[in-house]
């Protein structure tokens, strides 16, 4: 019996490919699916649109790598079935937030089967920076102010005039910055730049976004009280207006002071231990106007007002009382004779006229005797 003869045909490769494609199509599969699995890796960043590049690595039956940025993806195709681990390299200043895959898994190690098409997404946020600065009055003070940062990534530090504390790599979110105010100092203000804020005495609340840099400036000044006491001698209920000035720093506004108790004036922004002087105005009449001075460390001083004692006025001497005398001429021929007192001083002082009349008579008699003796000597 004769053996059959085999027919040898040469078929072009293109024809073979067409035939295979038709066979897979009839079975509801594709050549790519039959070739393995597909893994698509996507990236989401905060803030959105950041250009940062993230490296990714896939290890398993085959090892592959790539890179992605926000809103982009990288596709690993033709992967043979097996167990794989997907990782990313997180750059400095970034934090991984979440990872998840379209098949519901959130583990970076997973299994792939022929024909699988899985998408996994990495989510990252950019870390923030918080800077706390200090300004003092007077400038250049070496005083240290402790600060605390509370929030998603807490911290602490210390600052003095013209210095700052920088907190890097902070997760975005709400933070509170608080300073501890040393004795002898007072909080003045706080201002923040780059974030929404609300402040209270010695602290501030801020909302820091992804990748933001927020700077907060605290201002403090030296602060002390200087009490002024009023002492009227003797006591007086009057009120006077007192003004305080110091050789360094500034005092609060003038205030009314009386003997009911001391009034405190706030002295701020001073250096060292200045001398403070209290002056007054509106002192009631009859009291001296005064002032007082003391070192600020003494805490205050007392203004003493003494009553002014007026000098006694000299007592005026009484004016002498003079009784008027009637100037009645003596009657003709009275020389050498007698005067009728009753008629000569009518309405006057009779006794005075009598004395004058007697003197006049004596004088006239003396003249008469002298004349007689002179005539007889001839």
Buried (B, 14 or more C-beta within 10 A) or exposed (E): EEEEEEEEEEEEEEEEEEEEEEEBEEEEEEEBBEBBBBBBBBBBBBEEEBEBEBEBEBBBEEEBEBBBBBEEBBEBEEBBBEEBEBBBEBEEEBBEBEBBBEEEBEEBEBEBEEBBBBBBBBBBBBBBBBBBBBBBBBEEBEBBBBBBBBBEBEBEBBBBBEEBBEBBEBBBBEBBBBBEBEEEBBBBEBEBEBBEBEBEEBBBBBBBBBBBBBBBBBBBBBBBEBBBBBBBEEEBEBBBEBBBBBBBBBBBEBBEBBBEEBBBBBBBBBBEBBEBBBBBEEBEEEBEEBBBBBBBEEBBBBBBBEEEEEEEEEEEEEEEEEEEEEEBEBEEEBEEEEBEBEEBBEEBBEEEBBEBBEEBBEEBEEEEEEEEEEEEEE
